[in-house]
């Protein structure tokens, strides 16, 4: 997990330990390692078009596709959404 997540989780545990039970529930969401090349191929976009559509540099996208780098955080979530619905970014940016 990220440093921010760990800090928030620790704070919630401390608050629950020192206060009354308010019924808070912590949910962990697991996002699997994305196959970026397959996700992009499914979208039908070139590397340049896909990178531009998700707001990353072409070099970053190439690094992900070649396994030199891994998408993290919001990029992983966005890629998971695109994997399920390849046109989601274009639809939302057009306002569909």
C-alpha positions as CSV (number, residue, x, y, z in Angstrom):
1,X,0.0,0.0,0.0
2,X,1.0,3.6,-0.2
3,X,2.5,5.7,2.6
4,X,-0.7,7.8,2.7
5,X,-2.9,4.7,3.0
6,X,-0.8,3.3,5.8
7,X,-0.9,6.6,7.7
8,X,-4.7,6.8,7.4
9,X,-5.1,3.2,8.4
10,X,-2.9,3.7,11.5
11,X,-4.8,6.9,12.5
12,X,-8.2,5.1,12.2
13,X,-6.9,2.2,14.3
14,X,-5.6,4.6,17.0
15,X,-8.9,6.5,17.0
16,X,-10.9,3.3,17.4
17,X,-8.5,2.2,20.2
18,X,-9.0,5.5,22.2
19,X,-12.6,6.3,21.5
20,X,-16.0,4.7,21.4
21,X,-16.9,2.3,18.6
22,X,-18.7,4.3,15.9
23,X,-19.1,1.4,13.5
24,X,-16.3,2.4,11.1
25,X,-15.5,-0.3,8.6
26,X,-12.2,-0.4,6.7
27,X,-12.3,-1.9,3.2
28,X,-9.2,-2.9,1.3
29,X,-9.4,-2.9,-2.5
30,X,-7.0,-5.0,-4.5
31,X,-6.2,-4.0,-8.0
32,X,-4.4,-6.7,-9.9
33,X,-1.2,-6.0,-11.9
34,X,-2.5,-4.7,-15.3
35,X,-1.3,-6.0,-18.7
36,X,-1.0,-2.5,-20.1
37,X,-0.2,-3.6,-23.7
38,X,-3.3,-5.8,-23.8
39,X,-5.5,-3.0,-22.3
40,X,-4.2,-0.5,-24.8
41,X,-4.7,-3.0,-27.7
42,X,-8.3,-3.5,-26.6
43,X,-8.9,0.2,-26.7
44,X,-7.7,0.3,-30.4
45,X,-5.5,3.3,-29.8
46,X,-1.8,3.8,-30.7
47,X,0.7,4.3,-27.9
48,X,0.7,8.1,-28.5
49,X,-3.2,8.3,-28.5
50,X,-3.5,6.1,-25.4
51,X,-0.9,7.9,-23.5
52,X,-2.4,11.3,-24.3
53,X,-5.9,10.0,-23.3
54,X,-4.8,8.9,-19.8
55,X,-2.5,11.9,-19.3
56,X,0.9,10.1,-19.2
57,X,4.1,10.5,-21.3
58,X,4.6,8.1,-24.2
59,X,7.8,7.0,-22.6
60,X,6.0,6.1,-19.3
61,X,3.5,4.0,-21.3
62,X,6.3,2.3,-23.1
63,X,8.0,1.5,-19.8
64,X,4.8,0.0,-18.5
65,X,4.2,-2.1,-21.6
66,X,7.8,-3.4,-21.7
67,X,7.8,-4.2,-17.9
68,X,10.6,-1.7,-17.0
69,X,8.2,0.3,-14.8
70,X,4.8,-0.4,-13.1
71,X,1.8,1.8,-13.0
72,X,0.9,2.8,-9.4
73,X,-1.9,4.5,-7.6
74,X,-4.5,6.3,-9.7
75,X,-2.9,5.0,-12.9
76,X,-3.6,1.4,-11.9
77,X,-7.2,2.2,-11.0
78,X,-7.7,4.0,-14.3
79,X,-6.2,1.1,-16.2
80,X,-8.5,-1.3,-14.4
81,X,-11.5,0.8,-15.5
82,X,-10.3,0.9,-19.1
83,X,-9.7,-2.8,-19.0
84,X,-13.4,-3.3,-18.1
85,X,-14.7,-0.6,-20.5
86,X,-12.1,0.4,-23.1
87,X,-13.9,3.5,-24.3
88,X,-14.6,4.9,-20.9
89,X,-12.0,7.7,-21.1
90,X,-13.1,8.9,-24.6
91,X,-16.8,8.7,-23.6
92,X,-16.3,10.7,-20.4
93,X,-14.1,13.3,-22.0
94,X,-16.7,13.8,-24.8
95,X,-19.5,14.0,-22.1
96,X,-21.3,10.9,-23.3
